[in-house]
Amino acid sequence: GVPYQLTYFIRWRVAVRLTGREVTAIKKATKDVLGEGAQLRVFGSRTNDLAKGGDIDLMITVGEAVSNPAWAIARIEAKIIEQLGDQKIDIVLNAPNLEKSMIHYVAQEQGIVL
């Protein structure tokens, strides 16, 4: 048999290639650093059923200004890695006080809310 079974989370009839353990770790780390109101979107290769592996691309949206966004992102990444082991994680932060780039629009359009 297969030693590792990948779980698909269905959101709006689209599969996200993350295990339940990964989703739980990501949600907890985000909540611990940015609070309950943070919205998570997965985008990139983890939203493609035909892809394999790949880094975890996340956009985290908050309704309030983030005073030190680099520190917040680093803390979230560290908490996720602490739970899941070494992972390639890319986080885009979306907050009212932060300038938006093209990746924000791509993640908003193509991402899947966790």
C-alpha positions as CSV (number, residue, x, y, z in Angstrom):
1,G,0.0,0.0,0.0
2,V,0.8,3.6,-0.1
3,P,2.6,4.7,3.1
4,Y,1.2,8.2,3.0
5,Q,-2.4,9.0,2.0
6,L,-3.1,12.5,0.9
7,T,-6.3,14.0,2.1
8,Y,-8.2,16.4,-0.1
9,F,-10.2,19.2,1.5
10,I,-13.1,20.2,-0.7
11,R,-14.0,23.9,-0.6
12,W,-16.4,25.2,-3.2
13,R,-15.9,21.9,-5.1
14,V,-12.2,22.5,-5.6
15,A,-9.6,20.2,-4.0
16,V,-6.7,21.5,-1.9
17,R,-3.7,19.1,-1.6
18,L,-3.1,19.5,2.1
19,T,-3.5,16.9,4.8
20,G,-5.8,17.5,7.8
21,R,-2.7,17.9,10.0
22,E,-1.3,20.6,7.6
23,V,-4.5,22.5,7.6
24,T,-4.8,22.4,11.4
25,A,-1.2,23.6,11.9
26,I,-1.6,26.4,9.4
27,K,-4.9,27.6,10.9
28,K,-3.5,27.4,14.5
29,A,-0.3,29.3,13.7
30,T,-2.2,32.0,11.9
31,K,-4.7,32.4,14.7
32,D,-1.9,32.5,17.3
33,V,-0.1,35.3,15.6
34,L,-2.9,37.3,13.8
35,G,-6.0,36.4,15.7
36,E,-9.4,34.8,14.9
37,G,-10.3,37.2,12.2
38,A,-7.5,36.3,9.8
39,Q,-8.7,34.7,6.5
40,L,-6.5,32.0,4.9
41,R,-6.3,31.3,1.2
42,V,-4.1,28.5,-0.4
43,F,-3.0,29.2,-3.9
44,G,-0.5,27.9,-6.4
45,S,0.4,24.3,-7.0
46,R,-1.5,23.0,-3.9
47,T,-4.7,23.9,-5.6
48,N,-3.9,21.8,-8.7
49,D,-5.0,18.2,-8.5
50,L,-2.5,17.2,-11.3
51,A,0.6,18.7,-9.6
52,K,2.7,16.8,-7.1
53,G,4.5,18.2,-4.0
54,G,5.2,21.9,-4.2
55,D,5.5,24.6,-1.6
56,I,2.6,25.8,0.4
57,D,1.5,29.2,-0.9
58,L,-0.7,31.1,1.5
59,M,-2.3,34.5,1.5
60,I,-3.4,35.7,4.9
61,T,-5.9,38.6,4.9
62,V,-6.6,40.7,8.0
63,G,-8.9,43.7,8.5
64,E,-6.5,45.7,10.7
65,A,-3.1,47.2,10.1
66,V,-0.1,45.0,10.9
67,S,2.7,47.0,12.5
68,N,5.5,44.5,11.7
69,P,4.5,42.3,8.8
70,A,7.8,40.6,8.3
71,W,7.9,39.5,11.9
72,A,4.3,38.3,11.8
73,I,5.1,36.2,8.7
74,A,8.3,34.8,10.3
75,R,6.4,33.8,13.4
76,I,3.7,32.0,11.5
77,E,6.2,30.2,9.3
78,A,8.2,29.1,12.4
79,K,5.0,27.8,14.2
80,I,4.0,25.8,11.1
81,I,7.5,24.3,10.7
82,E,7.5,23.5,14.4
83,Q,4.4,21.4,13.9
84,L,5.0,19.9,10.5
85,G,8.8,19.8,10.1
86,D,10.8,21.5,7.4
87,Q,8.4,22.8,4.7
88,K,8.7,25.4,2.0
89,I,6.1,28.0,2.9
90,D,5.5,31.2,1.1
91,I,3.2,33.7,2.9
92,V,1.7,36.8,1.4
93,L,0.1,39.2,3.9
94,N,-2.9,41.3,2.9
95,A,-3.6,44.1,5.4
96,P,-5.0,47.7,4.9
97,N,-1.7,49.3,5.6
98,L,0.3,47.1,3.2
99,E,0.9,47.8,-0.5
100,K,-0.6,45.2,-2.8
101,S,1.3,43.6,-5.6
102,M,0.2,41.3,-8.5
103,I,0.6,38.2,-6.3
104,H,-2.2,39.6,-4.0
105,Y,-4.6,39.7,-6.9
106,V,-3.6,36.3,-8.2
107,A,-4.0,34.8,-4.7
108,Q,-7.4,36.5,-4.3
109,E,-8.6,35.3,-7.7
110,Q,-7.2,31.8,-7.7
111,G,-6.9,30.9,-4.0
112,I,-9.1,28.6,-2.1
113,V,-10.3,29.7,1.4
114,L,-9.4,27.3,4.2
